[in-house]
Amino acid sequence: MVNPNPPPSAGPGSQMVHDALGAWPRALGRLHAEGPDLVLADLVYTAARHLDHVHEQFTGAAQHAVSVLTRAAAGNKSINSLGVLQNRGTQIDILAARRDDAVDRLKEAIDAYRQVTASEDTASRTRRPRAVPGPAPTIAQPARGVRGR
């Protein structure tokens, strides 16, 4: 585990990565120097940030709709007939669908990261030199010729 403390504004994407991989998205890139692991760590980071951003938009739109409805229910605001709530509802539906899609993309990125890092770990274990060296090759002694006297 790289950093047990969540970032100041850990959204659902960042939390998903932490729960699945044991590290916050920003810290994943520091675990790899180069290669496919680093590329996938960056992909996971980007997908997590995207989910966090879409979730923030979704909750903002939902909270605004709640505010409008609360004021209307209290009699402090009238809801006009131009479809303010219908428009908000459509926006919330679209954002909910985008959020669900972002969750799916992040899950795919996490799965790919796991597969590549697991195969890299397996490959590095199989390529390690043996702790005990193999037997030294035997060198045949050259045959001595017998000189006649």
Salt bridges, closest charged atoms under 4 A:
ASP37 OD2 - HIS32 ND1 3.56
ASP101 OD1 - ARG105 NH1 2.30
GLU108 OE2 - ARG105 NH2 2.96
